Amino acid sequence: MSINKAIIFIEQNLGEQVTLDEIAKKSGLSPYYFSRLFRSTTGKTTMGYLRHRRLTEVAKILETDENASLIHLALDYGFDSQEAFTRAFKKYFALPPGQYRSSGHSMSAKYQLPLRHPLIPDTGASQMEPNIIKKQSFNVIGISDEFGQDNNKSVVDLWKKVGCRYPELHNSSGPAYGLCLKGSPESFTYMAAFEVDDLSATPSDMEGLVINDAEYAVFTFTVDDRSPIGDQFSKIYQGIWGNWLPNSDYEYAKTPDFELYDDRFDGASATGEVDIWIPVVKKALSA
């Protein structure tokens, strides 16, 4: 799988200055395309994963080598200064590196980063044949937030916030949408929203958005209560971004993709059928 090559490259270059573009190139995918797959697989952004791996290796050294120079460790593991290194280390281990070493703690194993899901050639959506559907433009009103910079924000919490505001949407006429609005390769904006007839009565502190006509690959899957809903979505997205799309006759159209929740999905139990709509265009024929 393409992401395996990228992770091997990361592991081989923990002490080097590497960029997202270089890592993505090893996977054979564009930076944005690769970033979506990487988040689904590891639960972290690409550069966040790299930073976390570096700090874990530093913690191992501090646990076993009382003479290791902090400034040398900082530079050896890709930090511009000891100050930047200290801030990052404290964020993960709750102690600055000097105190961590003198405390005698051994916590590096706790901060290892196993993959969220095993990397296998075929998973989730790779075994599903999507429907290709042209969808007319539609309107949504909801609330958005930025995710992906390894923060502790929760999409579930965002949905709870939007759900409380639903009674204010007097012109709601359709299903709920979880829209991924493209940001930078290392972050994205997720909007929890409901379809509405028009945007003339958008409540304060909520956002109205028009989603233009587009063609989509639509994947339908069932969410159950046997594992966390986030893990189930991650497996499906891993299949879409890592297997189906690179091997299909289509490419990502770079407009919002979204999850569609209608009466097949029970919001109270968070179980039932969900559609994932990925905007696509036919790949150009090679000369």
N, C-alpha and C positions, 0 to 999 in steps of 0.2 A: 504494500500500500504506500502511496506517495508520502504520507505523513511520517512513516517510519524513517525514510531517508532524511527528512528534516530533523527529526529527533536525534538521529545518529550524528548529524552535522552539529547540532547544538552541543551534544555531549563531548564531541571532539574539539569544540572551540569555546569551552567555558571560560578560558582565560584570554580570549581574543575579542577585539572590537568587531562585532558582526552586526549587520542590520537586518531588519525584517525582509527587505528585498532579497538579500543574499540567502536567507533561510528559505523563503518562499520559492526561490529559484531552484533549490535542491529538490523541491517537491514537484516541480514542473507546473505549478499553478501561479496565478497572479496573486499579489500580496493580499488583496481583499478576499478573493476566493479562498486562498489558503487560510487566512485568519478565521473565516467562518468555520472551516473544517477543524482547525486547531482548537478553537474554543469548545466545539462540540465534543471533541475527543478528550481534552484534558481538563476542561472547566476553567481554564485560565487563558489570558491573552498570550501571544507568542513571546513577547519581550518580558511579560510578567513571569512566565514559566522559566525563561532563561535566567532572570534575576533571582528567582527563588532557588533554582538549582545551584547557582553560584554561591548563594549565601549558605545553603546546606553544606556544600563542600567546605566552605570556610569554617563553619561550626565544627565540622569533623576535625579539622586541623587544630582549632583552638582547644578541643577536648583532649588532644594527644600530644601537642607540642607547646610547652609553656614558653619557649623562646621565639616562637614565630612573630615576626615584625608585623604590626597592624598595617602600617603604611605599605609594606611590600605585599601583604595579602590584598589590600584594597586595589593596588595597581595590577597585581597579577590576575585578579578576577574582574577586570573591566570597569572599575570605578575611577572617576576622574580625580577624586580627592579622598582623603581619609574621612573628611566631614560627611561627604555623600555616602560613603560606605557605612559609617557609624549610624547615620539616620536610617538607612535601609535595613541594616542588621537589627536595630532596635525595634523597627516596625514588625519584624517577623518573630523575634525571640524575646521581646519585652525587656531586654537588657542590652546596653552597649557592649561591644565585643570584649573590651577589657574586663568588665564585670562578669560577663558570661564565663570567660576563662577562669577567673579567680573563684567563681562560685562553686566550681566543681560539677555543675549541671552537665547532663548528657542528654540533650533533647534533639539532636540532629535527626535521629531515626524517625521521630514524630513528624518531621517536616519533609520527609521524602515525598515525592510527587508521583505516585503510581498513576497510570492512565485511568481515566474515569471508566473506560470500556476497553476490553481487549481489542487490539487492532487485527482484524481478520479481513480477508479479501472481500467477503460478501456479508453485508449486515443491513438490517432494516430495509430502507428504501431501495437498495440495490436489487432486492428480490421482488420489488413491486413495479408494476408497469403503470405509470401515471396516465391520466387522461389529459389530453392537450385541449384546452378550452380558451376561447376568446371571451373576455369579460368586458362589458361596457363600463364606462366610468361610474363611480359611485362616491358618495359623501360619507364621512365619518366624523364623529366628535368624541374626544377622549382626553386622556392625560398621557404625556410622554415623559421619559426620563432616560438618562444616558447610562449605559452598562458597558462593561468590558474592560475597564481599567482596574480590574482586580479589587473592586470595592465590595462592600457587603450589602449592596442593594438587592432587593428581591423582586422578581417579576410578580410573584404571588401577592406580595404586599401592594404592588401597583394596581393589580386587578381588584383587590379589596377596596382600595381608595376610589377607583372608578365605579365600582359596583354601588358604592354608597351615593354616588352622584346620578345614578341612572334615572331616578324619578324626575330629575330636572330636564330630561330630554323628551319633551312633549311630542317631538316629531320623529321619534325613532321608529323605523319601519322594517328593520331587518336584523341580521345576526350580529354577533360580537366579533371583533377582529383584533388580533395581536400583530401589529405591523412592525416590521424591522425597517427602520428608515436609515439608509446608509450614512455612516459618519466616516471617521478615519478607519484605516485597516485595523487599528488596535481598539476601537470602540464603536458602538453603534447606539442609535436611539430607538428604544422600543416604545410603541404607543399602544396602550390598551384602550379600545374604542368601540363604539356602537354605530351601526349604519343609521343614517338619518335621511329624510327627504331632501333637506337643504340645510344650509349653514346660517340661515338668517337669525336663528335664535340660539346662538352658541353661548352657554352659560359662562359667567366670569370664571377665570382661572382654569378654563378648559380650552381645548384647541379644536378648530375645524380644519379638515383636510379633504381635498379632492384627489381621488386616485384615478388617474387617466386610463383610457382604454388600453388593454394589453392582452397578450397571449400568455397563458400560464401552463406549466406542468403541475397537475393537481394530484397530490398523494393523499390517500385516505388511510388512516390507521386508528386503532382502538386503544384508548388509554384505560388501563385497569388499575386496581388498587394493590397490586402485588409488589410494586416497587415505586420509589419516588417519581412523581410526574416529570421532574426535571431530567432525570436519567432516561426516561422513556423518550422524551423529545430529543435528547442528545443523540441517542442511538439512531433515530430516524434522520436527523440532520446529518449525522456522520455518513449515513448511507447515501443521502442526496448529494452532498457536496463532495464526498470522497470517492463515490462509486458511480452513481447513476449519471450525474451531469457530465463529468469528464469523458464518459464512454458513450454518451448519447449523440444524437444529431443536432443538439441544441447547445446554446451557451446562455449564460445569465444575461438578462436584459438590463441590469443595473437600475431598475426601478424598485419600489418597495415590494418585498415579499411578505407574506402574512399567513397567520393561522386563522382559520375560520371556525367559529363555534356557533352552531345552530341548535335546533331542538333535539339533535341526536346526542348532544353532550349535556351531561348533568353537572351544573356548576356546583351544586351542594356537595356532591361526592367526588367531584373532579374526575369523573369516569365517563366513557362513551367515545363516540367517533369524532375525530377532528380531521379537517382538511388542511393540508399545507400547500399553499399556492406559491410557486416559484415562477417569476416572470422570465420568459425565454424568447429567444429569436433563433431561427435556423442558422446553423453555421454556414459561413460562406464556402462555396466549393473551391477547392484548391485548383490552381491552374495546371 
